[in-house]
Amino acid sequence: MRTTLNLADDVAAAVEKLRRERSIGLSEAVNHLVRAGLTKQKADAPFRQKAHDLGRGIDFSNVTDAIETLDGPAAG
């Protein structure tokens, strides 16, 4: 697709730097930077932990009973 873009000074500088470093054309440099930005945007999505109801859990109000439930009766 052919189009005209107006780049901000900092963006134009980044494109020019990439062009010089890789000896590539303007279009290739712009495409690379746009793709990198799109990929980063997806990666920055907030992490969401899915929770599932596992039924009745352990009552932790009494730590000794909870440990005994998990580890078995204390030897002794």
C-alpha positions in Angstrom: 0.0 0.0 0.0 1.4 3.4 -0.9 0.6 6.3 1.4 2.0 9.5 2.8 3.0 9.8 6.4 4.0 12.8 8.6 6.5 11.5 11.2 7.3 13.3 14.4 10.9 14.3 14.8 11.7 11.5 17.3 10.1 8.9 15.1 11.9 10.1 12.0 15.2 9.9 13.9 14.4 6.3 15.0 13.6 5.4 11.4 16.8 7.0 10.1 18.9 5.3 12.8 17.5 1.9 11.9 18.0 2.5 8.2 21.7 3.4 8.8 22.3 0.4 11.2 20.8 -2.2 8.8 21.3 -0.5 5.5 17.6 -0.8 4.6 15.1 1.4 2.9 12.7 3.8 4.4 9.6 1.5 3.9 11.4 -1.5 5.4 12.5 0.5 8.4 9.0 2.0 9.1 7.4 -1.5 8.7 9.9 -3.0 11.1 9.2 -0.3 13.8 5.4 -0.5 13.3 5.5 -4.3 13.7 7.7 -4.0 16.8 5.2 -1.5 18.3 2.2 -3.7 17.5 3.9 -6.8 19.1 4.9 -4.8 22.2 1.3 -3.6 22.6 0.0 -7.1 22.7 2.6 -8.1 25.2 1.7 -5.3 27.5 -1.8 -6.5 28.0 -2.5 -7.0 31.7 -2.1 -10.4 33.1 -5.4 -12.0 34.2 -5.3 -15.0 36.5 -8.2 -17.4 36.0 -9.7 -18.8 39.2 -11.7 -22.0 39.5 -13.8 -23.2 42.4 -12.1 -26.3 43.7 -14.8 -27.0 46.2 -14.3 -27.1 50.0 -10.8 -26.1 51.0 -8.8 -26.3 54.2 -9.8 -24.3 57.2 -6.7 -22.2 58.0 -8.2 -20.6 61.1 -6.3 -23.2 63.2 -2.8 -23.6 61.8 -2.0 -26.7 63.8 -5.1 -28.5 62.4 -4.3 -27.3 58.9 -0.7 -28.6 59.0 -2.0 -31.9 60.4 -4.5 -32.2 57.6 -1.8 -31.5 55.0 1.1 -33.5 56.5 -0.7 -36.1 58.6 -0.6 -36.5 62.4 2.5 -35.3 64.2 4.8 -38.1 65.3 5.5 -38.1 68.9 
